[in-house]
Amino acid sequence: MQVLAAMSGGVDSAVAAARAVDAGHDVVGVHLALNRNAGTLRTGSRGCCTVEDAMDARRVADRLGIPFYVWDLSERFQEDVVDDFVAEYAAGRTPNPCLRCNERIKFAALLDRAIGLGFDRVATGHYARVVDTAAGPELHRAADWAKDQSYVLGVLTGEQLARCMFPLATTPSKAQVREEAVRRGLAVASKPDSHDICFIPDGDTRGFLAERLGDAAGAIVERDGTVVGEHAGAHGFTIGQRRGLGIGVPSPDGRPRFVLEVRPSTREVVVGPHEALAVVELAGARTSWAGERHPGLADGLAVEVQIRAHADPVPAIATLAGDELVVRVEDPLMGVATGQSAVLYLGSRVLGQCTIDRTVAAEPAAV
């Protein structure tokens, strides 16, 4: 097949491209330039899309003997990922930019361009599996659950999955990927993995948002409305946050407070005890399905739901009520924020996901 290998400059995408070549496909490598002002060098495991990353990807392509190109998608990335990230925080929600990048850049803009150029598949270094069935392709967890990335791929549709190739799907561990890179003579074999948000390489999310949204002072309040502190911008807080609250008044029982709610319209940040973070139901109308939508969702389907990339999945009942996906968990979840993605699993299979619009607390708010 004609395969376009997305090459980030890291070890996973390098080995994925190499395996596609070994499988006999006609492979072309492409590096996505996503940062308008790309740095020259990467700082350890922080950031990506630097000039260094592009050069690393090019060296791997040269080693594999495949053509290599750099595609500038920085304008699309700014609009669909960075601007979306800022807007979501401004609205009091907590987005997942990696998931949004997969949805709108790597498996939309990139895939669309690849298909337009005549490629059959797009290969990436993601740890996940596509299983072909009579009903169409299904997305499943990778063999290495410690590295499984099916959560951030939960936004993909069946049509997109049909064009995806994940050569690392059945690799037992990341260590084996690095060992393989050493055997192949790939210079990125020991390169650190990327962490944090790629377009905030210094890790200062609050500072990044403050630069774009400015200061908007407001009150930090208890659930009964008692003011216990002040803040410079509600966008600097997220549900479940404990540190950096800047509260000068201790709680009556001496226990730590956590962020329970962010109210952009009144600029209030609501805090309270840890148990008040418990959520028994979550729902969202922005849904997508990784293949055929399961018919059992109409009447309530026993599934597992995962609300963060590295969270444990928990048992739940998922019901599609009109356009809204409603998920009721067996045991309360802690610190669920609107804007997060709730991904549904049936065994190892990803059924689909919703962006969380609302939650139902396990206990009524204190007044």
C-alpha positions as CSV (number, residue, x, y, z in Angstrom):
1,M,0.0,0.0,0.0
2,Q,0.9,3.6,-0.3
3,V,1.6,4.7,3.3
4,L,2.2,8.2,4.7
5,A,4.2,7.8,8.0
6,A,3.7,10.7,10.4
7,M,7.1,11.2,12.0
8,S,7.3,13.4,15.1
9,G,11.1,13.0,15.5
10,G,10.5,10.5,18.4
11,V,11.4,6.9,18.8
12,D,7.8,5.5,18.5
13,S,7.0,7.1,15.1
14,A,10.5,6.2,13.9
15,V,10.0,2.5,14.6
16,A,6.5,2.6,13.3
17,A,7.8,3.9,9.9
18,A,10.5,1.3,9.9
19,R,8.0,-1.5,10.4
20,A,5.8,-0.1,7.6
21,V,8.8,-0.3,5.3
22,D,9.6,-3.8,6.4
23,A,6.0,-4.8,5.7
24,G,6.6,-4.0,2.0
25,H,4.6,-0.8,1.8
26,D,5.6,2.2,-0.3
27,V,6.3,4.6,2.6
28,V,6.8,8.4,2.6
29,G,7.7,10.2,5.8
30,V,6.2,13.5,6.8
31,H,6.8,15.8,9.8
32,L,4.1,18.2,10.9
33,A,5.3,21.7,11.7
34,L,2.7,22.7,14.2
35,N,4.3,25.6,16.0
36,R,4.3,29.0,14.4
37,N,7.5,29.9,16.3
38,A,9.2,26.6,16.7
39,G,12.1,26.5,19.0
40,T,15.5,25.3,17.8
41,L,16.1,22.7,20.5
42,R,13.9,20.6,22.7
43,T,14.3,20.9,26.5
44,G,14.5,17.3,27.7
45,S,11.1,15.7,27.5
46,R,9.2,19.1,27.3
47,G,7.7,20.3,24.1
48,C,7.8,19.0,20.6
49,C,7.7,20.3,17.0
50,T,11.1,21.9,17.3
51,V,13.7,22.3,14.6
52,E,15.6,19.5,16.3
53,D,12.6,17.2,16.1
54,A,12.2,17.8,12.4
55,M,15.9,17.1,11.8
56,D,15.7,13.9,13.9
57,A,12.7,12.8,11.8
58,R,14.7,13.5,8.6
59,R,17.7,11.5,9.8
60,V,15.4,8.5,10.5
61,A,13.9,8.8,7.0
62,D,17.3,8.9,5.4
63,R,18.3,5.8,7.4
64,L,15.2,4.0,6.2
65,G,15.7,5.3,2.6
66,I,12.3,6.8,2.3
67,P,11.2,10.3,0.9
68,F,10.6,12.9,3.6
69,Y,8.7,16.1,3.7
70,V,7.7,18.8,6.3
71,W,4.1,20.0,6.1
72,D,3.3,23.3,7.7
73,L,0.0,22.9,9.5
74,S,0.8,25.6,12.1
75,E,-2.2,27.8,11.2
76,R,-4.7,25.0,11.4
77,F,-3.1,23.8,14.7
78,Q,-3.3,27.3,16.1
79,E,-7.0,27.6,15.2
80,D,-8.2,24.1,16.0
81,V,-6.0,23.2,19.1
82,V,-4.4,26.2,20.7
83,D,-7.3,28.7,20.3
84,D,-9.7,26.0,21.3
85,F,-7.6,25.3,24.4
86,V,-7.7,28.9,25.4
87,A,-11.4,29.3,24.7
88,E,-12.3,26.2,26.7
89,Y,-10.4,27.4,29.8
90,A,-12.0,30.8,29.4
91,A,-15.4,29.1,29.6
92,G,-14.4,27.3,32.8
93,R,-13.8,23.9,31.1
94,T,-10.7,21.7,31.1
95,P,-9.8,20.5,27.5
96,N,-7.5,17.7,26.4
97,P,-5.4,19.3,23.6
98,C,-3.7,15.9,22.6
99,L,-7.2,14.5,21.9
100,R,-8.2,17.6,20.0
101,C,-5.0,17.4,18.0
102,N,-5.7,13.8,17.0
103,E,-9.3,14.7,16.1
104,R,-8.6,17.8,14.0
105,I,-5.0,17.7,12.9
106,K,-3.4,14.2,12.7
107,F,-6.5,12.3,11.7
108,A,-8.4,15.1,9.9
109,A,-6.2,17.6,8.2
110,L,-3.3,15.2,7.8
111,L,-5.5,12.3,6.8
112,D,-7.5,14.3,4.3
113,R,-4.4,15.6,2.6
114,A,-2.9,12.1,2.5
115,I,-6.1,10.7,0.9
116,G,-6.1,13.6,-1.6
117,L,-2.5,12.7,-2.6
118,G,-3.4,9.0,-3.2
119,F,-2.2,7.4,0.0
120,D,-4.0,4.3,1.3
121,R,-3.0,4.6,5.0
122,V,-1.5,7.0,7.5
123,A,0.9,5.3,9.9
124,T,1.6,6.7,13.3
125,G,3.5,5.6,16.4
126,H,0.4,5.4,18.6
127,Y,0.0,2.4,20.9
128,A,-3.5,1.1,19.9
129,R,-5.0,-1.5,17.6
130,V,-7.3,-1.4,14.7
131,V,-9.2,-4.7,14.3
132,D,-11.0,-5.4,11.1
133,T,-14.4,-7.0,11.4
134,A,-17.3,-7.8,9.1
135,A,-19.1,-4.7,10.5
136,G,-16.1,-2.5,9.9
137,P,-12.9,-1.5,11.7
138,E,-12.8,-1.3,15.5
139,L,-10.4,0.5,17.8
140,H,-8.9,-1.5,20.7
141,R,-6.4,-1.1,23.4
142,A,-2.7,-1.8,22.7
143,A,-1.0,-4.9,23.9
144,D,1.0,-2.8,26.4
145,W,-1.7,-1.3,28.6
146,A,1.0,0.9,30.4
147,K,1.5,2.7,27.1
148,D,-2.0,2.3,25.7
149,Q,-3.1,5.5,23.8
150,S,-6.6,4.4,22.8
151,Y,-8.1,7.1,25.1
152,V,-6.7,10.0,23.0
153,L,-7.7,8.2,19.8
154,G,-11.3,7.7,21.1
155,V,-12.5,10.6,18.9
156,L,-11.7,8.8,15.7
157,T,-14.6,7.6,13.5
158,G,-14.9,4.3,11.6
159,E,-14.0,6.0,8.4
160,Q,-10.8,7.4,9.8
161,L,-9.9,4.1,11.5
162,A,-10.2,2.4,8.1
163,R,-7.3,4.6,6.9
164,C,-5.1,4.2,10.1
165,M,-2.1,2.0,10.6
166,F,-0.6,1.5,14.1
167,P,2.5,-0.6,13.6
168,L,3.3,-0.6,17.4
169,A,-0.1,-2.1,18.3
170,T,1.1,-5.5,19.5
171,T,4.5,-4.5,20.9
172,P,4.7,-5.8,24.5
173,S,6.6,-2.8,26.0
174,K,8.2,0.5,25.2
175,A,11.5,-0.9,26.2
176,Q,11.3,-3.3,23.2
177,V,10.7,-0.4,20.9
178,R,13.8,1.3,22.1
179,E,15.8,-1.9,21.8
180,E,14.5,-2.3,18.2
181,A,15.5,1.3,17.4
182,V,19.1,0.5,18.7
183,R,19.3,-2.5,16.4
184,R,18.1,-0.5,13.5
185,G,20.7,2.2,14.1
186,L,18.2,4.9,14.7
187,A,19.7,7.9,16.5
188,V,16.4,8.6,18.4
189,A,16.6,5.3,20.3
190,S,17.2,7.0,23.6
191,K,15.4,10.2,23.0
192,P,13.1,11.1,25.9
193,D,9.3,10.9,25.4
194,S,7.4,14.1,25.1
195,H,5.3,15.1,28.2
196,D,3.1,17.9,29.2
197,I,1.4,20.1,26.6
198,C,3.5,20.5,23.4
199,F,2.7,24.1,22.9
200,I,3.5,25.0,26.5
201,P,7.1,23.6,26.7
202,D,7.9,25.3,30.0
203,G,4.8,23.6,31.7
204,D,3.4,26.9,32.9
205,T,-0.2,26.6,31.8
206,R,-1.4,29.3,34.1
207,G,1.1,31.7,32.7
208,F,0.3,30.8,29.2
209,L,-3.4,31.4,29.7
210,A,-2.8,34.7,31.6
211,E,-0.8,36.0,28.7
212,R,-3.8,35.4,26.4
213,L,-6.7,36.0,28.6
214,G,-5.3,38.7,30.9
215,D,-6.1,39.2,34.6
216,A,-9.7,39.1,35.7
217,A,-9.7,39.2,39.5
218,G,-12.4,37.4,41.4
219,A,-13.3,35.6,44.6
220,I,-12.6,32.2,45.9
221,V,-15.7,31.1,47.8
222,E,-16.9,28.2,49.8
223,R,-20.0,26.3,48.7
224,D,-22.2,28.5,51.0
225,G,-20.8,31.7,49.3
226,T,-18.3,32.6,52.1
227,V,-15.3,34.4,50.6
228,V,-12.0,32.8,51.6
229,G,-9.6,34.3,49.1
230,E,-9.0,36.1,45.8
231,H,-7.5,35.2,42.5
232,A,-6.2,36.9,39.4
233,G,-8.1,34.8,36.9
234,A,-10.6,31.9,37.1
235,H,-8.9,30.4,34.0
236,G,-6.0,29.5,36.2
237,F,-8.0,26.8,38.0
238,T,-9.4,23.4,37.2
239,I,-11.7,20.9,39.0
240,G,-9.9,18.9,41.6
241,Q,-7.0,21.3,42.0
242,R,-5.5,21.5,45.5
243,R,-2.2,23.4,45.2
244,G,-1.7,27.0,44.3
245,L,-5.2,28.2,45.5
246,G,-3.8,31.1,47.4
247,I,-6.3,30.8,50.2
248,G,-5.3,32.6,53.4
249,V,-8.2,31.4,55.6
250,P,-7.9,27.8,56.9
251,S,-11.0,25.6,56.7
252,P,-12.9,25.1,60.0
253,D,-11.9,21.4,60.2
254,G,-8.3,22.1,59.1
255,R,-8.6,19.8,56.0
256,P,-7.4,20.9,52.6
257,R,-9.7,22.5,50.1
258,F,-10.1,21.5,46.5
259,V,-11.5,23.4,43.5
260,L,-15.1,22.2,43.0
261,E,-16.4,24.6,40.3
262,V,-15.2,27.4,38.1
263,R,-17.8,30.1,37.3
264,P,-16.5,32.4,34.5
265,S,-19.6,34.5,34.4
266,T,-19.1,35.7,38.0
267,R,-15.4,35.0,38.2
268,E,-15.9,32.8,41.2
269,V,-13.8,29.7,42.0
270,V,-15.7,27.4,44.4
271,V,-13.7,25.3,46.8
272,G,-14.6,22.6,49.3
273,P,-13.6,19.3,50.9
274,H,-12.3,16.3,48.8
275,E,-15.5,14.3,49.2
276,A,-17.4,17.0,47.4
277,L,-15.5,16.2,44.2
278,A,-17.4,12.9,43.9
279,V,-19.5,12.5,40.8
280,V,-21.9,9.7,40.0
281,E,-23.1,10.8,36.5
282,L,-21.6,12.6,33.6
283,A,-23.1,13.5,30.2
284,G,-22.2,15.2,26.9
285,A,-23.9,15.9,23.6
286,R,-20.6,16.2,21.5
287,T,-20.2,12.5,20.7
288,S,-18.3,10.4,18.2
289,W,-18.2,6.7,17.6
290,A,-15.2,4.5,16.8
291,G,-17.0,2.4,14.2
292,E,-20.7,1.3,14.3
293,R,-22.6,2.8,17.2
294,H,-23.5,0.0,19.7
295,P,-27.2,-0.7,19.6
296,G,-27.3,-1.4,23.3
297,L,-26.7,2.2,24.1
298,A,-30.4,2.9,23.4
299,D,-31.5,1.0,26.5
300,G,-28.4,1.3,28.7
301,L,-25.2,-0.7,28.1
302,A,-22.8,-2.0,30.8
303,V,-19.4,-0.5,29.8
304,E,-16.2,0.9,31.4
305,V,-15.6,4.6,31.2
306,Q,-12.2,6.4,31.3
307,I,-12.1,10.2,31.9
308,R,-8.3,10.8,31.6
309,A,-5.5,9.4,29.5
310,H,-3.9,7.6,32.4
311,A,-6.9,7.0,34.6
312,D,-8.2,3.5,35.4
313,P,-11.5,2.6,33.6
314,V,-14.5,2.2,35.9
315,P,-17.7,0.2,35.5
316,A,-20.7,2.2,34.3
317,I,-24.0,2.2,32.5
318,A,-24.0,4.3,29.3
319,T,-27.3,5.4,27.7
320,L,-27.8,7.5,24.6
321,A,-30.8,9.8,25.3
322,G,-31.5,11.7,22.1
323,D,-28.2,13.4,21.3
324,E,-26.8,13.2,24.8
325,L,-24.7,10.4,26.1
326,V,-25.4,9.8,29.8
327,V,-22.9,7.7,31.8
328,R,-23.8,6.5,35.3
329,V,-20.8,5.1,37.2
330,E,-21.0,2.3,39.8
331,D,-18.7,4.0,42.2
332,P,-18.2,7.8,42.3
333,L,-15.4,9.4,40.3
334,M,-13.3,12.2,41.7
335,G,-12.5,15.5,40.1
336,V,-14.4,15.2,36.8
337,A,-14.3,18.4,34.9
338,T,-16.4,19.6,32.0
339,G,-14.4,19.7,28.8
340,Q,-12.8,16.3,29.5
341,S,-13.5,13.4,27.2
342,A,-15.3,10.3,28.6
343,V,-14.3,7.3,26.5
344,L,-16.4,4.2,26.6
345,Y,-14.8,0.7,26.5
346,L,-16.4,-2.8,26.0
347,G,-13.5,-5.0,27.1
348,S,-10.5,-3.8,25.1
349,R,-12.7,-2.2,22.4
350,V,-13.3,1.6,22.3
351,L,-17.0,2.3,21.5
352,G,-16.8,6.1,21.3
353,Q,-16.7,9.1,23.5
354,C,-18.3,12.4,24.5
355,T,-17.0,15.7,25.7
356,I,-18.4,16.2,29.2
357,D,-20.9,19.0,29.4
358,R,-22.3,18.4,32.8
359,T,-21.9,16.2,35.9
360,V,-24.1,15.1,38.8
361,A,-22.5,15.2,42.2
362,A,-22.7,12.3,44.6
363,E,-23.8,14.6,47.4
364,P,-25.9,17.7,47.3
365,A,-24.0,21.0,47.6
366,A,-23.8,22.4,51.1
367,V,-25.8,25.6,51.7
